[in-house]
Amino acid sequence: MTTIAFIGLGHMGNPMAANLVKAGHTVLGFDLLQENLSIAVANGVTVAPSAESAVADADVVITMLPAGKHVLSVYESVTKEAKSNALFIDSSTIDVESARKAHEIARNRGLLSVDAPVSGGIGGAAAGTLTFMVGGSVDAFTKAQPILSQMGARIVHCGDAGNGQAAKICNNMILGISMIGVSEAFTLAEKLGLSHQALFDVASTSSGQCWSLTTYCPVPGPVATSPANNDYKPGFAAALMLKDLRLAQDAAKSVDAATPLGAHAEAIYAEFGAAGNEGFDFSAIINHLRKTHRED
Ligand code: NAD
């Protein structure tokens, strides 16, 4: 069994660390928030007094932090304390540039690393069914795979350093755009007198079919498990969708990629968030579209 340091024990990190404990590993955890440390202890994680002391004896170091700046500052300090053969796995969703810098910090200290952001949310983290999108060398991926498969159901090697983050933001840009597209269609259908169920029955088996419609339908009724049936409780919060759309735009600007719909989706989710809706599921964007009027 492996000794694993887990840094960042929030909504995602805690259930992921719990699955590693269940798999029989020794997990040494660190977080800045006492309440999250208490949950970790209840899950069988041994709390360390600092990130540096958590990594000192670890074979694998996993980070699950809010943003690139947190990952880089933790990497700067803990890579100095890690064992020379430790593997670094960053599962946070961060910008591609910071992800590549984190790899560079690890590489300069002779350490293997992967960026391994996830999809599947809090439910997937608890059930151990996350999808990991992994960037890094074949050696690092091969070493990371058995650990990742104890927290996830699907592990995809996307290429070199940073490509896991690239896959994540490209996927979520599709998701943000498609959720707005599906929501626009239901809003138009309502005004044309077409029922939700009739549109669903046609589009879900026609060329309009997509995940935002068939799994996460933004109106109550057609898909019993979608957040629309539960007052739009997340699910995947609109704040996280906005974060990912912003990361996609940062990346698009850095490589001069034309993503006009991605940019518009970011603007629409920014308006939605600014109106106090960040805590709703991202499919609640339909309520924003219903209130918006045409400009022509
Ligand atoms: P969270 O805010 O619940 O957890 C982040 C944790 O990091 C917090 O507990 C915070 O105290 C801790 N932290 C911050 N700086 C630290 C430091 N220097 N040392 C130790 N701990 C530190 O966030 P989350 O929902 O768990 O998300 C974590 C990451 O996963 C984010 O990058 C997010 O975008 C991504 N993600 C989240 C979801 C989701 O559904 N929540 C889904 C996919 C990806």
Boltz pocket constraint, residues with backbone or C-beta under 6 A from the ligand:
constraints:
  - pocket:
      binder: B
      contacts: [[A, 7], [A, 8], [A, 9], [A, 10], [A, 11], [A, 12], [A, 13], [A, 30], [A, 31], [A, 32], [A, 33], [A, 36], [A, 51], [A, 64], [A, 65], [A, 66], [A, 67], [A, 70], [A, 74], [A, 91], [A, 92], [A, 93], [A, 94], [A, 118], [A, 119], [A, 120], [A, 121], [A, 122], [A, 235], [A, 236], [A, 237], [A, 240], [A, 243]]
      max_distance: 6.0
